[in-house]
């Protein structure tokens, strides 16, 4: 995934939304207020606080504010580097999509707005660590918002909502958690849990949790001068070389390089 641009924007009666038609994906999230959107030939639809819309490339849209003002954020991105696999939701299924949209709601995803804020607060630079961090955050945001793909056909068996497990994983970044423990919390067999998790979120549960732990390590590296060994232990890595390998795999640099690049300059 490559994030091309992200920013907050304030709209009002004299500053409408669009008209626009982007050649890339555009995630529009409403942080405050209510807006009415006109998308192609579709009937107008309204988005309020905590709702979002994912525009596919080449989708014309425009909008006007319903409330006095609207605070929104946008993330423009392409799924470059993601596997173009229809079974890898959500990113794999975005390849080749155009002229359409998905309506999304964060009411059951309380961490989405915090993740959006973290992404938007990252410095606007060309540093590779910023690009990697922002891409990781946007990947998590999309997984939370999209969850199970919408479909008009009824699934052959009842689907378990696994998003509460995601919240529990976020609260337990201080230690590794095996799939069997996650499955027990979801009250599923391990094989069922692994299959449903990958089907719903496009990755393995252990890899998802490991990425959360690395993001927490990034936060600690930025906000403290604690030794790398101490930080690795705080996110459940007793083996420092293993922590270095996992960190480099996710962030494309070592923890020391990340801290140096993220340190205030001047």
QUIRAPE-V637873 format. One record per helix or strand of 3 or more residues. SS is the DSSP state (a for helix, b for strand). FROM is the first residue (numbers start at 1). TO is the last residue. If there is no record, write none. Layout:
SS:FROM:TO / SS:FROM:TO
This chain:
b:2:12 / b:17:20 / b:25:32 / b:34:39 / b:45:48 / b:51:55 / b:61:65 / b:69:78 / a:92:94 / b:101:105 / a:112:121 / a:128:146 / a:163:170 / a:179:186 / a:190:201 / a:205:223 / a:228:234 / a:240:251 / a:255:262
